[in-house]
Amino acid sequence: MTRPFSFTGLRMVFFCALLPLGSCASNPELDLMLHESPQGAVYLERIPDRSFQAAHPIRIDQDTITRVLQGILVKENQGLLQNFLAGQSQAISAFSEDEVRYLAPLLAEGLTRAAVDQQIGFRLIRSGSSGAPQSESAGSGASHSPGRLALMETSRGSMYAYGRSLYVTVLEYHVRSERTDSITKANRRQSDHTGLTDRTLSFTPESVTRPDSYRGKNATKTTLVIDYESLSALPTRTPALVLPPPLVNEASPQRSPSLAPEAGRDAPLRLLQEQMNQKNRELEDLRRELQDIRRQMREPATAVPAPVH
């Protein structure tokens, strides 16, 4: 005897049918890989908002794309104590010169090949190694040198043109993790999954950034809207910005034989110590004054004798 199809089973079928639709609506769908290498990748992906249409295909010269990438700045958000001890952090270029040279021609090509429902996605990978020992359970097939863990820093973002503006979104920035082929999950570095929680993005020159009214519903807090025509019309200049340092071995710092760097670091420490001592002296003086005031308030007032007539 055939059992009737229950209402619960019908709901499960309907739920399973909706799963892929929800996934497609929230995450970009890869359409075409334009270039992939150990340094990263550039690809065309579907814009999650199906009702949105970008100004693609469009031809924007490589020099303008280069200036867009060079103008993106990132700044560390420090606490009050860090600002007091080390000074306020400086905004630096988000991408190194090598990363700009890698991305600019590929992004320019992607804009010429993208359709109205596509955006250009990019991924950058920076590799290094730490001095931390490998776990014995990592397996004997790892190709890395013994006693070291391979580190990767990943940055990821997207770009599309709309009207006369370029929309650049940074989704991940220098997210660091050990490679899974050399470590176990227990040893994997736990960190911010976007790398942007304690960082702020900006653009220079600020005069070519669009106001908030241009952002639209598809923009996020890490989306920069740039007037690329005004940017390309500006005179070319080399910004004096600090580039991000290369990924280095954190656990095995190199010792310099020269004592000059140590002396250079001691000078600001001595100055800070003198400032702290001065503050302590001022606080001690203030404390003594308050004690004197309290003591005077507790003492009974002395009666003044009446004058003799």
C-alpha positions in Angstrom: 0.0 0.0 0.0 1.4 3.4 -1.0 1.8 5.8 1.9 0.4 9.3 1.3 3.0 12.1 0.9 3.1 14.0 4.2 3.0 17.7 4.6 6.3 17.6 6.4 8.0 15.9 3.5 6.5 18.6 1.2 8.0 21.3 3.3 11.5 19.6 3.2 11.4 19.5 -0.6 10.4 23.1 -0.8 13.2 24.1 1.7 15.8 22.2 -0.3 14.7 23.8 -3.5 15.2 27.3 -2.0 18.7 26.6 -0.6 20.6 27.2 -3.8 18.5 30.3 -4.6 19.4 31.9 -1.2 23.0 31.0 -1.7 23.2 32.6 -5.1 21.4 35.7 -3.8 24.0 36.3 -1.1 27.4 35.3 -2.6 28.9 36.3 -6.0 28.9 33.5 -8.5 32.1 32.9 -10.4 31.6 33.2 -14.2 35.0 33.4 -15.8 38.6 33.1 -14.4 40.7 35.8 -16.3 44.0 35.0 -14.7 45.3 32.9 -11.8 48.8 32.6 -10.4 50.6 32.1 -7.1 50.3 35.8 -6.6 46.6 35.9 -6.9 43.7 35.8 -9.3 41.3 38.1 -11.2 37.9 36.9 -12.4 34.5 37.8 -13.5 31.7 37.1 -11.0 28.0 37.7 -11.0 26.7 40.7 -9.1 24.6 39.4 -6.2 21.8 42.0 -6.8 20.1 40.7 -10.0 18.2 43.9 -10.5 21.4 46.0 -10.7 23.1 46.7 -14.0 26.7 48.0 -14.2 28.1 50.2 -17.0 29.9 47.2 -18.6 31.7 46.6 -20.9 33.7 49.8 -20.5 37.2 50.8 -21.4 39.2 52.6 -18.7 42.9 52.9 -19.4 45.4 51.0 -17.3 47.0 54.2 -16.0 43.7 55.3 -14.4 43.2 51.9 -12.8 46.8 52.1 -11.5 46.1 55.5 -9.9 42.9 54.1 -8.3 44.7 51.3 -6.7 47.6 53.6 -5.5 45.0 56.0 -4.0 43.4 53.4 -1.7 44.7 53.9 1.9 44.3 51.8 5.0 44.8 53.0 8.6 45.0 51.0 11.8 42.5 51.9 14.5 44.4 52.2 17.8 43.2 52.7 21.3 44.0 55.7 23.4 46.8 54.0 25.2 48.5 52.9 21.9 48.1 56.5 20.6 49.8 57.8 23.7 52.7 55.4 23.7 53.3 55.0 20.0 51.6 58.0 18.5 48.7 58.0 16.0 49.0 55.5 13.2 49.6 56.7 9.7 47.5 55.8 6.7 49.5 53.7 4.3 48.9 52.4 0.7 46.7 49.4 0.8 48.5 47.7 -2.1 52.2 47.3 -2.7 53.8 48.4 -6.0 54.1 44.8 -7.1 50.4 44.2 -6.3 49.4 47.3 -8.3 51.5 46.2 -11.3 49.8 42.8 -11.1 46.2 44.0 -10.7 46.0 47.1 -12.9 46.2 45.5 -16.4 44.0 42.5 -15.4 41.3 44.8 -13.9 41.4 47.0 -17.0 40.9 43.9 -19.1 38.1 42.7 -16.9 36.1 45.9 -17.3 36.2 45.5 -21.1 35.0 41.9 -20.9 32.4 42.2 -18.1 28.7 42.1 -18.8 26.1 44.4 -17.2 25.4 41.8 -14.5 29.0 41.1 -13.7 31.7 42.6 -11.6 35.5 42.0 -11.5 36.7 40.2 -8.5 40.3 39.9 -7.4 42.4 38.0 -4.8 46.0 38.7 -3.7 48.2 36.2 -1.8 51.3 37.0 0.1 53.4 34.1 1.4 56.0 33.8 4.1 57.0 31.4 6.9 57.0 31.5 10.7 59.6 29.9 13.0 57.0 28.0 14.9 57.6 24.2 14.8 55.3 22.0 12.9 52.9 19.6 14.6 53.9 16.0 14.3 50.5 15.2 13.0 50.8 17.5 10.1 51.9 14.6 7.9 55.1 13.6 6.2 54.0 14.8 2.8 54.4 18.5 3.5 56.9 20.1 1.2 58.0 22.9 3.5 61.2 23.0 5.5 61.1 21.1 8.8 60.4 23.2 11.9 58.6 26.0 10.0 55.0 26.8 9.2 53.9 28.3 5.9 51.9 31.5 6.3 49.6 33.2 3.8 48.0 36.6 3.8 45.0 37.0 1.6 43.4 40.2 0.4 40.2 40.1 -1.7 37.9 42.6 -3.3 35.8 43.6 -6.3 35.3 46.5 -8.8 32.6 47.6 -11.2 31.7 50.8 -13.1 28.4 52.6 -12.8 27.7 55.9 -14.4 31.0 57.7 -14.3 32.2 56.2 -11.1 34.3 53.2 -10.1 33.1 51.2 -7.1 35.9 49.4 -5.4 35.1 47.2 -2.4 37.8 45.6 -0.2 36.3 42.4 1.3 39.4 41.0 3.0 42.7 42.6 3.9 45.8 40.7 4.9 43.9 37.9 6.5 46.6 35.6 7.8 46.4 31.9 8.3 48.8 29.0 8.2 48.4 26.7 5.1 46.3 23.7 5.8 48.8 21.4 4.1 51.4 22.0 6.8 49.4 22.3 10.0 46.4 20.9 11.8 43.2 22.8 12.7 44.3 23.0 16.3 47.4 25.0 15.3 45.7 27.3 12.8 46.0 31.0 13.5 42.7 32.4 14.7 42.1 36.0 13.5 39.6 38.4 12.2 38.0 36.8 9.1 38.0 40.0 7.1 41.1 41.8 8.5 39.1 45.1 8.4 37.5 45.2 11.9 40.3 47.4 13.3 41.2 49.2 10.0 39.7 52.2 8.1 39.8 52.6 4.4 40.1 56.0 2.6 41.2 57.4 -0.7 43.6 60.1 -1.8 43.1 62.6 -3.4 39.9 63.0 -1.4 38.6 65.5 -4.0 37.7 62.7 -6.5 35.7 60.6 -4.0 31.9 60.7 -4.5 29.6 61.7 -1.6 27.5 59.2 0.3 24.5 59.8 -2.1 26.4 57.8 -4.7 26.9 54.7 -2.6 23.6 52.9 -3.2 22.3 49.8 -1.6 25.0 47.5 -2.9 27.9 49.5 -1.3 29.3 48.5 2.0 31.4 50.3 4.7 34.5 49.2 2.8 33.3 50.4 -0.6 35.1 53.4 -2.2 33.3 55.4 -4.9 35.7 57.2 -7.2 35.2 59.7 -10.0 37.7 58.1 -12.3 37.4 60.8 -15.0 38.4 63.6 -12.6 41.2 61.4 -11.2 42.7 60.8 -14.7 42.6 64.5 -15.4 44.7 65.4 -12.4 48.5 65.8 -12.9 50.5 62.7 -12.1 52.4 62.8 -8.9 54.1 60.2 -6.8 52.5 60.1 -3.3 54.9 60.0 -0.4 53.1 57.1 1.3 54.5 54.3 3.4 53.9 51.0 1.6 52.8 47.9 3.6 55.8 45.9 4.8 56.5 42.5 3.4 55.4 39.3 5.2 58.3 38.4 7.4 59.2 35.7 9.9 57.6 36.9 13.2 59.0 34.1 15.4 62.6 34.4 14.3 63.6 38.1 14.3 67.1 38.8 13.0 69.6 40.4 15.4 71.5 43.3 13.9 75.2 43.5 15.0 75.0 47.2 15.1 73.8 48.9 18.3 72.7 52.1 16.6 69.1 50.9 16.1 68.9 50.1 19.8 70.1 53.5 20.7 67.6 55.1 18.4 64.8 53.2 20.1 66.1 54.2 23.6 65.8 57.9 22.9 61.9 58.0 22.6 61.7 55.7 25.6 63.8 58.0 27.7 61.6 61.0 26.6 58.5 59.1 27.5 59.9 58.1 30.9 60.7 61.8 31.7 57.2 62.8 30.7 55.7 60.1 32.9 57.9 61.2 35.8 56.8 64.8 35.4 53.2 63.7 35.4 53.8 61.7 38.6 55.3 64.7 40.3 52.4 66.9 39.3 49.9 64.3 40.6 51.8 64.1 43.9 51.7 67.9 44.4 48.0 67.9 43.6 47.4 65.1 46.1 49.2 67.0 48.8 47.1 70.1 48.1 43.9 68.1 48.4 45.0 66.6 51.7 45.7 70.1 53.1 42.3 71.3 52.1 40.6 68.4 53.7 42.6 68.8 56.9 41.6 72.5 57.1 37.9 71.7 56.5 38.0 69.2 59.4 39.6 71.6 61.9 37.1 73.5 64.1 37.1 77.2 63.6 38.9 79.2 66.3 36.6 81.6 68.3 37.6 85.2 67.9 37.5 87.1 71.3 35.1 90.0 71.5 36.7 93.5 71.7 36.8 95.2 75.1 34.9 98.5 75.4 
